[in-house]
Amino acid sequence: MRILINEGTTTQHTLEFLDVAGDPVVPEALRYRVEGDLDVELVAWTSLPAETTEIVVPGAVNLIGENGGRKRHLTVEATHNGGKIITEELEYYLRDLRGYPTSD
């Protein structure tokens, strides 16, 4: 499934962590980053409170132009159970809105 959002839109991403058996995991540490499709780092690794259940990516990060093209990679890392790590990545695409201001 390809996720497509309008450029300049703030996105909200709900977090849920499961172990290999499908049971819920409570993170001890949590961090995320956002990259564009040209390997441009748009949001450096950012630590969040471990109980965070949602990541909000600002509309300014979701602009086409020098911000790294039309694809975004949201990578999330959760540390749990004394050092075990779960890493997930969500890929989404920006819909180019004709005439919408860009970061250029």
N, C-alpha and C positions, 0 to 999 in steps of 0.2 A: 504494500500500500504506500503510495506517495503522498506525503503531507505537503500541502501547498497553502501558504498564507500570503496575504497582501503585504508588500514591502511597507516598512514603517510601523507595522503592527507589533504591539507588545504581546509576547507569547507567555503562557503559563503552562508549566509542565508538572504534573502530579507525580510524586515519587512513591514507589512501593518496592520493598526489597524482600526477596524470597531466597531461601537456601535451595540446595539441589533437590530436596524432598518437596519443595513447594510451600514450606512453612515460612511465616513472616519472620523477618530478621530485624532486630532493633540495632541501628548503627551506633557505634561509639564515636565515629568521626565521619564527616561528610564534606566533599568538595566537588566543584564542577568547573568546567571551562567551555568556551565557545570558539570555534574556528570557522572561517569561511572556506569555500571550496578551493581556494588557491593557497591553502596552508597558512592563511593570515590569521594570527591569533587576535580575536576580537575581545575576548574576556579571558584574562589570565586565570590560572587555577585560583579559585576563591573558596575559602573555607566557610561552611555554614554550620549553625547549631545542629547537633546530631538529630534533634527531634523535628527538623524541617521536613515538611511534607509536600512542598511546592517550590519550584524555581521559577522566577520571573525574569525573562530576557527582555530588556527594554527595547522599544521601537527603534531607537538610534542604532542598536546593534543589528537590526533587521533591515538595513538599508542596502540597496544595490549600489555599486559604484566602487570606490576604493576600499570598501569594507569587505572585500573578498568574494565578489560574485554573487550568484543566486542561491547557492547551497549553504546550509549551516549544519554544523556538527556540534551537538550538545553532548559532552562527555561527563558522566557522573561517576564518582568513586565513593563507595561506602566501606568503611573499615568496621568489622564486627568480630565478636567472639575472640578478643585478644590478638588481633592481627590478621584475621582472614579478610580478604578484599573481594568486593563485588564491583565490577566495572561494566557500565552500560553506555551505549551511544545511541542517540536519536539523531536521525538525519531528516532535515526538512528543507523545503525549497521556498523561495520568495517569488511571488507573482509580480512582475514588472508592471507598475502602474504608470501609464503614459502621463508625463507631466508632473509626476510626484517629485518633490525635492529630493536630491541625493546628497551624499556626504562629500561629493566632489567640490 
